[in-house]
Amino acid sequence: MEDPEKKAGMLNWWPLEYGKTMGSVLNASVDEGIDEPNIDERRQLIDRVATSVHFRRSARLRDFLLYVGGQSLKEGCPEIHEQEIGTKVFGRSASYDRSQDNIVRVNATELRKRIELYFATDGARETLLLEIPRGGYKPIFRRKVPDELHEPLIEALPVEKTPETPVDEVRRTGGRAYLIWVAVAAALAILCAVLLQQNLAMRSLISPRAGRPEVEAFWKNFVKGQQEIDIVLPDASVTLSEEITHQRMTLGDYLNHDYVDQEKTASLSADRVSDLHNVFDHNLVTLGDFHATQQILALAPVAPSLRLVLSRYYTADSIQRNSFILLGARKANPWMGLFDDQMNFSVDFDGPHHETRVLNRHPATGEQPSYAAWTDPSGSTTVYSVIAYLPNLSRTGNVIVLAGTDSSATSAAAEFLTSEDSLARFRNTLHTKKFPYFEVLLKSSRVSGTLFGSEMVAYRTYPATR
């Protein structure tokens, strides 16, 4: 049965802003009297940035920096073009269509942010700065102005002496100053009280003693010292593509950016071909997936280490080694195909019946082999979510899978893992001190797009040596 709100929900697209914004630290002006950096200085700076901790877990961005940096050192180097980078760094064909594949632009945005982050942290004492200006890809180098040139000018101005003030004038002035200081002190006291209240409220969100020990314990165990955790957002363009072509997209086609070529094997009109091209020319995320991401980003224990990335720009190397959170079912996030076979519960789309359901590969007593979303006559819709906590493919980190029969069900899954009550009840059900690897099948009710309550239908647990 097709969810009547599904089509309406597909209109709620949110443009994806890739990654977290960073303020620019490359705003130092150039002193005209400072000498130009030589090739060795520039090459050494490129190497220091590329080998810093900010590029340690991103080989592709490091290759990007080393390529454009190396090209910029060549005498008379012209501007470096997007097509060239796509071919040399990202393995695209020499004739690939940049209007359909914006991998260079997206990675350039992330590259600029990491360069800025380097100069704001590890490279704060660098005297030579590296920047890739927006609108181009050729790095520029410039000297940082010495800190002493930025001393406040007022300190260098002579202090002008004022005439002696009569005693009665001093008293009147002193009285006014006293009143001013009283007013300032009162204002500061009020401000401190407000800040203290806000600080206590913030502590109540992150402190285990304030009622969130289960959330704190689960997510800290998930992170396990990882410096960066990826939230891999579903690509709603894949969902639209499959509905246009009526063909399932394989992970191989997705990684090779062959998704638009499906038009060749599908009998599509010219209008539908144009629609397909337009779909993949945008980064689309549904409202429910956006809400799920919001809930995770609000988690104090892991928020500083989280990084957003759309599934079409994620890499096999990252999937192999990193800890990450996969959002969305296989229909919207093809990376899910790598974990479906390891899971008992998986979200599947039944094309002939236009029905999204959760498959239960090995039903226990009292369980159904599948659970399909459905709507009753009163307009209440029942949706299902799958939550999985698993090791990554190389067992060097952890994976969280949050998928649902629609995006609102994915949001319900995220709410389960960020709710103190839900996690506490689940751990009590398991009778364990700490969470093992597990899967949970969740049932939720939705009315007019709003979720009203969820309940756990079934679960599975796995040993750490799985």
N, C-alpha and C positions, 0 to 999 in steps of 0.2 A: 504494500500500500504506500503510495507516495505521500510524504508529509506535506500538507497543504501550506505550511509556513516555510517550506524549504525554498520555493522559488522566491518568495518575498525576502527571505533571509539572504539570498544570493545577491540582492541589490545593496546590501550593507557592506560594501567593500571599504577597507581601510588601506590607504597607500602605506607601504612599508618604508620606514626610514631606517636604513641599514646601520645597526650599531648604535652606540651611545655617543652623544655629541661631546666634544672636548673644546674648551676655549683655546684659541691660538696663543702659542708662546713665542712665535717667531715674529714679534712686532718691534724688535729692536731696530732703530734707525742705523743707517750706514754712515760712517764717518768718511768723508771724501779723502781725508789724508791717510787713511789706513791702506796698506798694500794689498794687492789682490792675492788670494790664496793660490799656491802652486798646485800642480797635479798630485804630488805626493800627499800634501795636506788633505786635499779633497778625497783622494782614494782611501786614506786612513780613516777619515771621518765616516765615509760610506761603510767601511768594514766595521767600525765601532757600533754604528746604528744597527746594521744588519745582524750582528752577533749579540745584540743586547737581548735581555729577557723578553722584551716586547715582541720579538720575532722568533723566539725559540720554538714555539709550537705552531708556527705558521710558515711552512716551507715555501708555499706559493707566493705569499707576500714578500718573503725574503728574496726569492728569485726575481720578483717584480722590481724590487729596489735595486738589487745588484745589476740587473740588466740596464735599466734606465740610467743608473749611476755610472756604469761602465761606458755607456754610449756618450754620456755628457762629458767624459774626460777626453774624448777624441777631438783633436784639433779641428776647428771649423764645424763642429757637430750642428746640424740643423735641428729643427723641432722633431721630436720623436712622436710618431703617429700611432693612433689607437690600433689600426689594422696590423701594424708591425708588432706591437706588443702582444696582441691576440694570437699572432702566429708563433712568435719566438718564445713567449712565456707560457701561454695557455694552450698551446698545441692545436689551435684552430687552423683550418685550411687558409691558404693565401687569399681565397676569394670569398671568405665567409661574410655573411650579411650582418653588419654591425647594428642595423636597425632592429634585427630580430634577436641579437645576442649582445647584451650590454655587460658582459662579464668584466671587461677591462674597466669600464666606468665605475662599476660597483666596487671592484677591488681597489681602484685608485682612491676612492673615498676613504676606505678603511686604511689604506697605506698612509695617507696624509695624517689621519688621526693617530696612528701609531708613531709616526715620526714626531708629531707634536708632543705626544706623551713621553717619548724619550727625552726631548729637550726640557720637559717640565720635571723630570725625575732624574734618571741616571746621568743625563747629559746637561744638567742644569749649569755646570761649570765650564761647558764647552765655550771656547772663544770664537769658533767658526760654526756658523749655522747652515743647515741644509733645509731646503724647502722645495716642494713641487707645487708651483702655482696652479690654482684652479683654472680650467680651460686649456691646460696643456699637460705634458708628461715629462718635460725636460727639467731635471733638477737645477736649482740655482744655489750658489754658495755666497755667503756674505759674512763679514766680520761682525761680531757683537761689540757694541759700544761699551767701553769699560764702565764699571759700576760708578766710579768716582765722577764721571761726567753727568750722572743723574742726580747728584746731591742737590737738595733744595736750594734755589738761588737766594732765598731770604736769609740764609745763614751767612752769606757773603756780604750782605748789605750792612753799612755802618749803622750803629744804634744812635739815634738822635736823643740828646738829653733834653729834658723838659724842665721848665722853671720850678723853683720851690713852691709847694702848695701850702697855703695858710692852714693852721691847725683845725679851725672849724670846717674848712672845706674838706680836709682829710677825713674828719669824722662823718660828714654827710656822705662822702664817697664810700667810706667804710661801711656805713649803714646800708647803702644801696647794694654794695657787693655782698654783704651778709645775707640780705633778702634773696639775691640772685642765687647764692650758693645753697640756701635752704630749698629754693624751688628746684634747683638742679638735683640736689640730693633726694628730694621726694620723688622726682621723676625717675631717677635711677633705681630707687627702691621699688617703685611700681614695676619698672621694666624687669628687674631681677626676679620679682615675684612671678611675673608672667613667664619668664624664661625657665624658672624652676619648675613651674607647673607643666610646661611643655616638655621639659626634660624628664620629669617623672612619668608623664604620659607615654613618652617614647620608650623609657625603660620598661614600662609595663608591657609593651609589645614584644620586647626582645628578651626580657629576663625570664628564666625558667621559674623563678620564685613567684612571678606574677601570673602564673597560670598557663604557660605555654611550654612546658618541659618536653612534651611528646614531639611537638613540631621542631623544637630546637634539636632534640636528640636525633630525630630521623634525618633532617637535612644536613646536619654536621657530619653524620656518618656517611651520607651520600657524597658529600664533597671530599672528605678524607684528604685534606691538604692540597687539593688541586687548585692551581692559581687561576684557572679560567674554566668556566662551565658554559657550554654552548646551549642555547635554546633554539632548536631547529624548527622554524615555523613552517607550517604546511603551505603549499603553493596552490591556491585556489584556481590558478590558471589550468592546472592539470585536471581538476574536477570539471571545469567548463569544457576543456578539450575532449575529455572522454564522453561528455554528453553530446558534443557536436559530432564527433566521429563515430561514436558507439564502439570504440575500441579501447582496450585497456593498455595503458602505457607501461612498458617495461622499464626497469631501473636502468638497463643498458642504454635504451634510447634516450632516457631522461638525462643521464650523465653525458652522453655524446651530443646533447642538444639536437637530437633528431626528431623532436616532438612535432615540429611543424611539417615534417615530411610525411606525417600520417595522412595528410590531405591527398597524397598520391595514391594511397591504397584504399581510401574511402571515397565513395561516390558523393562528392560535395559540389554544390553549386558555387558559382563565382562569389556570391554574397557570403556563403558559409566559409569559403577559403579566406576571404577578407576578414571575417569575424575571428577566425582562428589566429591569423597573424596579429590582429589587434589585441587579442587575449594575452598572447605571450610577449607582447611589447610592454606589458605592465606587471608590476609586482603586486599581487592581490592577496589580502588576508581577510577572512570573514570576521564579523563582529564577535562571535563566540570565541574564536581563537584569540582575538585581541584581549578579551576579558580573561581568558585563561592565562595569558602572558602577564597581564597586570597583576594577577594574584601571586604569581611566582616572583615577579620583580619586587613585590612588597615584603618579601621574606628577609628579615634582617640578617640571619645567619649566612645567607648565600648571595644576597644582592650585590655586594662589591665585586664578586667574581663572575657575574653573569654577562654573557655576550649574545646578542640577537643575530641570527643569520637565517636567511631564507633557504629552504631546502635545495633549490636549484643551484645555489652557490656553495653548498657544503661539499666536502671532498671525501673520497674513500679513505685517505690517510687519516683524516680527523675521526671518521667513524671507527677506524681500527684502533686508535690510541686514546682518544679523548673520553672524558666523562661528559655526558650531554643529556638533554631532555628532548625527546621527539614528540611533537604535537601533531595530532591529526591521524586519520586512518590512511591506509595505503592508497586510496583513491585520490587523496590530496597530498600525500607525502610518500613518494615511492621508496624512500629509505626504509620504510616500515617492512618492506618485503624481506629485508635481511633478518628480521626478528620474528616474523609470523610463524615460521616453522618451529621456533623454540618455545612458542607460547601455546597454552591450552585454549585461551580465549583470543579471538581475533575478529576485527570488524571487516565485514565483506559486503560488497555491493552485488545484489542479484539483478543483473541487467534486464533479463526478460520480464521480470516482475516489478522492475523499478523499485526495489526494496533494499534498504540497508539493514543489515542484521549482524548480530554477534554470533559467531560459530563457537560451539563448545565441543572440542574434539573428543574429549573423553568424559562424558557426563557421569557424574556421581549419582547415587540414589536420590531421587526427587528432583533432579535437574533436567532441563530440556536440552536437546541437541543444538538448538538455535533460539535466539531471542531477537524478534523483529520489532522495530518501532511501530507504534500504532496510535490512532486517534479515536477517542470514544465520541458518542453523539453529543456530549456536553461541550466538546471542543478541547478537552484536556488531552495532551499528547504524552505518551510514555516513551522515553528514550533510554538507551543503554550506553554505558561507558566501560572501557577497559583500562585498567591501571596496572602497570607492570613495573617492577623494580628488579633489574637484571644486571649481570656483569656485562661489560662491553665485549666485543669480539675477541680481543687479545687478552682479556682479563686483567687489564692494567687500570681499569676504572669502572665506573658504574653508569647504568643507563636507566632513565625513567621514561616510560611510554605512557602517553595520555591520548586516548583515542575514543571517539564516540560515533554513534549512528548519525549525528549531525554536530555542528560546531557548538551548539548549546550543551550537548552531552559531553563534549571535550572540556568545556568550561566547568561542568559539574565534577569531572574527574580531577581537575586542578583544585577545586574547592575541597575535595576529600583530602588531598595531600597537604593542604594548608590549614586544615581545621583541627584544633586541639581535641575537640570532642570526638571527631571521626577517628583520628589516629589512636586516641586513648582506648576507645571501644574496640578497635581492631586489634591492638596489642593485647588487651585483656582476653579477647577471643582466642588469640594464639597461645596465651599462657607463656610468654617469653619475656625476658628482660630487655632484649633489643630486637629490632626488626630483621628477619631473614630476608632473602630474596623472595618475592611473592608476586602473585597476580590477583586482582580483584575485579569482579563483575558487579557493576553498580547500576541500579535502576532509579530513574528520576522522572518526575512529573513536570510538565511544562504547560503553562496557560498563557496564550498571547505573547510568547517569547520569553516569559519570566519563569524561572525554575522554582518549584515549590517542593522542597524535601527530596532526599535521596536515601536509598537503603541498599545494603550489601546483599546481593543475591547468592553469590558463591565466591570462593577464593581457593587459591593453591599456594603452597609454600615450597621452597626449594633450598637444599643445603648450600652452604657457601662454596663448596667444591664442585658445584654443578658445571 
